[in-house]
C-alpha cells in the first residue's frame, strides 16, 4: 500500500514547504522523522542520541526521552543545554498523548 500512496508532502510547491523539509546533511537522513532507540544496557544508546543531536542543530522542536534511570550524567547535561526543549520521563511513567 505504501508503494502506491503519493508523497503529498514531497509534492508541495516550495513556497509551502517549511525548513523542516530536507535532509540533515551531516547524518544523511531526512529532517522529518521519528526515532525510537532500543537496546540493552551499555549498548551506546545515549551516545547515539547525543551524536544525532550534536549533528542536527535547529532541527527538532522538542525532545522526549523515556529512560529507566533519567538521573544519569548525560541526561542531566542534555536537560541543562536544552532547557525548555527536552522532557525526560521515567520508563514506568511514559507520556500519554490523545490522538
Backbone as CSV, one residue per row, in Angstrom:
resi,resn,N_x,N_y,N_z,CA_x,CA_y,CA_z,C_x,C_y,C_z
1,UNK,0.824,-1.194,0.000,0.000,0.000,0.000,0.867,1.255,0.000
2,UNK,1.966,1.241,0.712,2.817,2.424,0.777,3.418,2.738,-0.579
3,UNK,3.690,1.722,-1.378,4.286,1.953,-2.696,3.381,2.769,-3.615
4,UNK,2.073,2.687,-3.415,1.164,3.404,-4.300,0.620,4.690,-3.678
5,UNK,0.946,4.963,-2.430,0.488,6.188,-1.776,1.409,7.333,-2.160
6,UNK,0.863,8.400,-2.750,1.719,9.525,-3.146,2.298,10.243,-1.934
7,UNK,3.447,10.820,-2.092,4.085,11.624,-1.050,3.605,13.063,-1.213
8,UNK,2.458,13.377,-0.609,1.872,14.703,-0.786,2.763,15.796,-0.211
9,UNK,3.449,15.507,0.891,4.377,16.490,1.446,5.508,16.795,0.491
10,UNK,6.018,15.780,-0.168,7.100,15.972,-1.122,6.658,16.676,-2.393
11,UNK,5.366,16.630,-2.684,4.836,17.254,-3.893,4.453,18.721,-3.704
12,UNK,4.522,19.208,-2.470,4.157,20.606,-2.219,5.087,21.562,-2.952
13,UNK,4.537,22.659,-3.483,5.403,23.689,-4.071,6.317,24.290,-3.003
14,UNK,7.477,24.796,-3.410,8.481,25.311,-2.477,7.936,26.353,-1.516
15,UNK,7.045,27.231,-1.996,6.568,28.312,-1.129,5.730,27.809,0.044
16,UNK,5.279,26.554,-0.007,4.501,25.990,1.081,5.331,25.101,2.009
17,UNK,6.547,24.842,1.630,7.406,23.982,2.443,8.137,24.812,3.486
18,UNK,8.236,24.274,4.668,8.983,24.956,5.720,10.409,24.415,5.749
19,UNK,11.190,24.939,6.655,12.576,24.478,6.781,12.658,23.072,7.358
20,UNK,11.515,22.528,7.803,11.543,21.178,8.353,11.691,20.118,7.264
21,UNK,11.461,20.491,6.004,11.688,19.555,4.907,13.164,19.562,4.538
22,UNK,13.628,18.480,4.021,15.008,18.417,3.576,15.786,17.365,4.335
23,UNK,17.087,17.488,4.286,17.973,16.494,4.880,18.811,17.100,5.989
24,UNK,19.227,16.245,6.914,20.270,16.588,7.870,21.548,16.098,7.208
25,UNK,22.274,16.997,6.599,23.400,16.617,5.743,24.485,15.845,6.488
26,UNK,24.772,16.225,7.736,25.822,15.534,8.498,25.487,14.069,8.751
27,UNK,24.184,13.746,8.783,23.769,12.385,9.110,23.192,11.633,7.918
28,UNK,22.973,12.331,6.796,22.401,11.735,5.597,21.033,11.104,5.876
29,UNK,20.187,11.852,6.642,18.816,11.419,6.912,17.881,12.604,6.696
30,UNK,16.598,12.310,6.543,15.587,13.348,6.381,15.356,14.063,7.710
31,UNK,15.001,15.351,7.638,14.703,16.106,8.850,13.433,15.608,9.522
32,UNK,12.440,15.250,8.731,11.180,14.788,9.303,11.251,13.291,9.564
33,UNK,11.487,12.928,10.805,11.496,11.515,11.162,11.206,11.376,12.647
34,UNK,10.729,10.222,13.026,10.563,9.879,14.437,11.528,8.747,14.713
35,UNK,12.009,8.731,15.942,13.060,7.771,16.237,12.776,7.098,17.573
36,UNK,12.957,5.820,17.613,12.938,5.061,18.857,14.250,4.299,18.891
37,UNK,14.987,4.463,19.978,16.260,3.759,20.122,16.103,2.767,21.264
38,UNK,16.249,1.505,20.952,16.132,0.439,21.943,17.409,-0.379,21.942
39,UNK,17.799,-0.835,23.107,18.971,-1.686,23.195,19.273,-2.018,24.637
40,UNK,20.100,-3.011,24.859,20.458,-3.381,26.226,21.350,-2.322,26.868
41,UNK,21.533,-2.433,28.156,22.413,-1.521,28.884,23.803,-1.521,28.273
42,UNK,24.400,-0.355,28.249,25.775,-0.156,27.763,25.951,-0.509,26.281
43,UNK,24.878,-0.354,25.497,24.989,-0.638,24.063,25.251,0.620,23.240
44,UNK,25.307,1.781,23.883,25.622,3.019,23.181,24.417,3.858,22.789
45,UNK,23.254,3.601,23.393,22.043,4.358,23.055,22.221,5.843,23.345
46,UNK,22.722,6.174,24.524,22.918,7.585,24.887,23.894,8.267,23.945
47,UNK,24.969,7.591,23.622,25.951,8.181,22.707,25.346,8.421,21.331
48,UNK,24.508,7.505,20.855,23.863,7.682,19.561,22.938,8.898,19.579
49,UNK,22.119,9.024,20.625,21.218,10.177,20.734,22.021,11.468,20.765
50,UNK,23.062,11.491,21.565,23.879,12.697,21.676,24.544,13.026,20.338
51,UNK,25.009,12.028,19.626,25.625,12.234,18.313,24.617,12.843,17.337
52,UNK,23.406,12.300,17.325,22.370,12.827,16.430,22.042,14.269,16.788
53,UNK,21.895,14.568,18.068,21.583,15.937,18.489,22.693,16.907,18.118
54,UNK,23.923,16.507,18.337,25.056,17.391,18.036,25.206,17.661,16.542
55,UNK,24.771,16.724,15.717,24.937,16.862,14.271,23.674,17.316,13.547
56,UNK,22.675,17.738,14.298,21.442,18.220,13.661,20.901,19.436,14.407
57,UNK,21.671,20.533,14.437,21.204,21.721,15.151,19.980,22.336,14.474
58,UNK,19.107,22.887,15.285,17.910,23.593,14.805,16.978,22.715,13.980
59,UNK,16.925,21.426,14.277,16.043,20.518,13.541,14.834,20.140,14.383
60,UNK,15.045,19.794,15.623,13.979,19.275,16.464,13.326,20.392,17.267
61,UNK,11.984,20.337,17.387,11.283,21.343,18.179,11.210,20.929,19.643
62,UNK,11.206,19.631,19.914,11.186,19.149,21.297,11.710,17.718,21.313
63,UNK,12.389,17.390,22.376,12.962,16.060,22.535,12.303,15.389,23.732
64,UNK,11.750,14.193,23.528,11.153,13.404,24.606,12.033,12.177,24.800
65,UNK,12.560,12.017,26.001,13.400,10.861,26.313,12.704,10.065,27.405
66,UNK,12.534,8.770,27.171,11.980,7.869,28.175,13.118,6.961,28.604
67,UNK,13.453,7.021,29.888,14.632,6.298,30.369,14.321,5.557,31.665
68,UNK,14.938,4.412,31.802,14.786,3.651,33.040,15.373,4.428,34.211
69,UNK,16.511,5.059,33.983,17.152,5.867,35.020,17.449,7.252,34.442
70,UNK,16.506,8.207,34.595,16.704,9.525,33.989,17.738,10.391,34.704
71,UNK,18.235,9.954,35.833,19.216,10.740,36.589,20.638,10.317,36.256
72,UNK,20.954,10.312,34.976,22.302,9.999,34.530,22.987,11.284,34.091
73,UNK,24.297,11.288,34.127,25.064,12.495,33.805,24.736,13.046,32.426
74,UNK,24.649,12.182,31.427,24.384,12.649,30.068,22.988,13.261,29.960
75,UNK,21.991,12.652,30.595,20.641,13.221,30.579,20.617,14.567,31.290
76,UNK,21.312,14.673,32.405,21.370,15.952,33.119,22.013,17.024,32.250
77,UNK,23.031,16.655,31.521,23.694,17.592,30.609,22.729,18.034,29.503
78,UNK,22.012,17.075,28.917,21.054,17.395,27.857,19.957,18.304,28.397
79,UNK,19.434,17.991,29.602,18.399,18.843,30.195,18.897,20.264,30.391
80,UNK,20.122,20.402,30.852,20.694,21.731,31.095,20.879,22.497,29.785
81,UNK,21.405,21.836,28.768,21.680,22.500,27.492,20.415,22.786,26.687
82,UNK,19.393,21.953,26.852,18.171,22.098,26.059,16.982,22.509,26.922
83,UNK,17.207,23.412,27.845,16.134,23.859,28.740,14.916,24.278,27.930
84,UNK,13.770,23.737,28.296,12.536,24.077,27.613,12.282,23.292,26.338
85,UNK,13.275,22.577,25.843,13.125,21.821,24.600,13.279,20.319,24.815
86,UNK,13.442,19.903,26.054,13.678,18.490,26.343,12.902,18.091,27.587
87,UNK,12.188,16.969,27.498,11.499,16.404,28.655,11.965,14.966,28.790
88,UNK,12.358,14.607,30.001,12.830,13.245,30.254,11.853,12.576,31.212
89,UNK,11.370,11.407,30.823,10.381,10.669,31.591,10.998,9.378,32.114
90,UNK,10.477,8.924,33.256,10.877,7.604,33.748,10.102,6.555,32.957
91,UNK,10.701,5.396,32.773,10.091,4.370,31.920,8.787,3.825,32.493
92,UNK,8.584,3.941,33.796,7.328,3.457,34.367,6.217,4.501,34.285
93,UNK,6.518,5.696,33.785,5.508,6.745,33.628,5.725,7.503,32.318
94,UNK,5.659,6.801,31.175,5.874,7.493,29.894,4.722,8.448,29.601
95,UNK,4.941,9.405,28.721,3.873,10.353,28.392,2.751,9.667,27.621
96,UNK,1.555,10.149,27.813,0.399,9.619,27.096,-0.200,10.748,26.278
97,UNK,-0.357,10.528,24.980,-0.941,11.531,24.098,-2.281,11.034,23.598
98,UNK,-3.199,11.951,23.466,-4.501,11.637,22.877,-4.436,11.963,21.393
99,UNK,-4.832,11.046,20.556,-4.833,11.289,19.112,-6.243,11.452,18.630
